[in-house]
């Protein structure tokens, strides 16, 4: 029992350190990309029309697409272009088939309730969400939250506006595979 307990503790420590290292590395890479994009915008000559922020095209699985931040609840997480089990151990994941931030439609992201999306238990309507990508910073305002069964894919359907949907398991304190999903829906704001 002692050996099994030590083994589990070692695995947990490795998983936590690995996720933090990945988050720090990708945060640094995002900051470099943003600095590079800002430098390119500053080089625009007076009188030239500045090009709108470019939205990155769909990427290979596991590549960082940006950062999701909700300041009021202390959530800040790098998101990758995959929602595979492996990638969700290190980051939030962009849900395949949904729009990327800045594109028309509904941008969906998922993360585990016991790691990166744990702060969502304190989110409420009106909270601001900022999604920063190499293509720009996109701001959203939380419209509503709800709890649904795992097969409620209607929450990912696009509406008429640019929307953001965050998905995690529910209840937050459940041990094991949680029976429901906690959904946060937000609309893009331009001001």
C-alpha positions in Angstrom: 0.0 0.0 0.0 2.8 2.4 0.8 4.4 1.7 -2.6 1.1 2.2 -4.4 0.5 5.5 -2.5 4.0 6.7 -3.2 3.5 5.8 -6.9 0.2 7.7 -7.1 1.7 10.7 -5.3 4.6 10.7 -7.8 2.3 10.6 -10.8 0.1 13.4 -9.4 3.2 15.6 -8.8 4.5 14.9 -12.3 1.1 15.7 -13.9 0.9 19.0 -12.0 4.5 20.1 -12.8 4.0 19.0 -16.4 0.8 21.1 -16.8 2.4 24.2 -15.1 5.5 23.9 -17.3 3.4 23.7 -20.5 1.3 26.7 -19.4 4.4 28.8 -18.7 6.1 27.8 -22.0 2.9 28.6 -24.1 2.2 31.8 -22.2 5.8 33.0 -23.1 5.2 31.9 -26.7 1.9 33.8 -26.9 3.6 37.0 -25.4 6.3 36.7 -28.1 3.7 36.4 -30.9 1.7 39.4 -29.5 4.9 41.5 -29.3 5.7 40.6 -32.9 2.2 41.4 -34.1 2.2 44.8 -32.3 5.6 45.6 -33.8 4.2 44.9 -37.3 1.2 47.1 -36.6 3.5 49.9 -35.4 5.4 49.8 -38.7 2.3 50.8 -40.6 3.1 54.1 -42.4 0.8 57.1 -41.7 -2.0 57.1 -44.3 -1.8 53.4 -44.8 -4.8 51.4 -43.8 -4.0 49.1 -41.0 -5.1 45.5 -41.7 -7.7 44.0 -39.3 -6.5 41.5 -36.8 -5.9 38.2 -38.6 -7.7 35.2 -37.1 -5.5 32.1 -37.1 -6.7 29.2 -39.3 -7.4 25.8 -37.9 -4.2 24.3 -36.6 -2.8 20.9 -35.9 -4.0 19.3 -32.6 -2.2 20.4 -29.5 -1.0 23.7 -30.8 -1.7 26.7 -28.5 -4.4 29.0 -29.9 -4.4 31.6 -27.1 -5.3 32.5 -23.5 -8.7 32.6 -21.8 -8.9 35.0 -18.9 -11.7 35.9 -16.5 -10.1 38.4 -14.1 -12.9 38.6 -11.5 -12.6 34.9 -10.7 -8.8 34.5 -11.2 -9.0 32.2 -14.3 -6.2 32.4 -16.8 -5.4 29.4 -19.0 -3.7 28.7 -22.3 -6.0 26.9 -24.7 -4.8 24.5 -27.4 -6.4 23.4 -30.7 -7.6 20.0 -29.4 -9.9 18.6 -26.7 -8.1 15.2 -26.5 -7.6 13.6 -23.0 -3.8 14.2 -23.3 -4.2 17.9 -24.2 -6.8 18.6 -21.5 -4.2 17.5 -18.9 -2.1 20.5 -19.9 -4.5 23.2 -21.1 -8.0 24.1 -22.0 -9.0 22.7 -25.4 -10.7 24.2 -28.4 -13.7 22.0 -29.3 -13.3 20.8 -32.9 -16.0 22.0 -35.3 -16.6 25.3 -33.4 -15.4 28.7 -34.6 -12.1 30.2 -33.5 -12.3 33.5 -31.5 -12.8 36.4 -33.8 -14.7 34.3 -36.4 -18.4 34.2 -36.9 -20.1 31.6 -34.8 -19.7 29.9 -31.5 -16.2 29.3 -30.1 -16.2 26.3 -27.8 -13.5 25.5 -25.2 -13.5 22.7 -22.6 -11.3 22.0 -19.6 -11.4 19.8 -16.5 -13.4 21.0 -13.5 -10.7 19.9 -11.1 -7.9 21.8 -12.8 -8.1 24.8 -15.2 -11.8 25.5 -15.1 -12.3 25.1 -11.4 -12.8 28.9 -11.0 -15.8 28.7 -13.2 -17.9 27.7 -10.2 -17.8 31.4 -9.2 -18.6 32.8 -12.7 -21.8 34.8 -13.1 -23.8 36.7 -15.8 -22.1 40.0 -16.7 -18.5 38.8 -16.0 -15.9 39.8 -18.7 -14.0 37.1 -20.6 -10.9 38.0 -22.6 -9.6 35.6 -25.2 -6.1 36.6 -26.5 -4.8 35.0 -29.7 -2.1 36.0 -32.2 -4.9 37.4 -34.2 -6.0 39.8 -31.5 -7.8 40.2 -28.2 -11.5 39.4 -28.2 -13.8 40.4 -25.3 -16.9 38.6 -24.3 -19.6 39.2 -21.6 -21.2 36.2 -19.9 -24.8 36.0 -20.8 -25.8 32.9 -18.8 -24.7 29.6 -17.2 -26.6 26.3 -17.1 -26.1 22.7 -16.2 -26.9 20.1 -18.9 -26.4 16.4 -19.6 -23.2 15.3 -21.4 -25.1 14.8 -24.7 -26.5 18.3 -24.9 -24.6 19.4 -27.9 -27.1 22.2 -28.7 -25.0 24.4 -26.5 -22.3 24.5 -29.2 -24.6 25.5 -32.0 -23.7 28.9 -33.5 -26.1 31.8 -33.0 -26.3 35.0 -35.0 -23.5 36.7 -33.1 -19.9 35.8 -32.2 -20.3 33.7 -29.1 -18.0 31.9 -26.6 -19.0 28.7 -24.8 -17.0 27.2 -22.0 -17.7 23.6 -21.0 -16.6 21.6 -17.9 -17.9 18.7 -15.9 -20.4 19.2 -13.0 -20.8 19.0 -10.1 -17.4 20.6 -9.3 -16.9 18.6 -6.1 -17.9 15.2 -7.6 -15.4 12.3 -7.3 -15.1 10.3 -10.5 -16.7 10.8 -13.9 -19.2 13.7 -13.3 -22.8 13.1 -14.6 -23.4 16.6 -16.0 -21.8 19.5 -17.7 -21.5 23.2 -16.6 -21.9 25.6 -19.4 -20.9 29.3 -19.6 -22.2 31.2 -22.6 -20.9 34.7 -23.5 -21.4 37.2 -26.3 -18.6 39.2 -28.0 -18.5 42.9 -27.1 -16.8 45.4 -29.3 -16.2 48.3 -27.0 
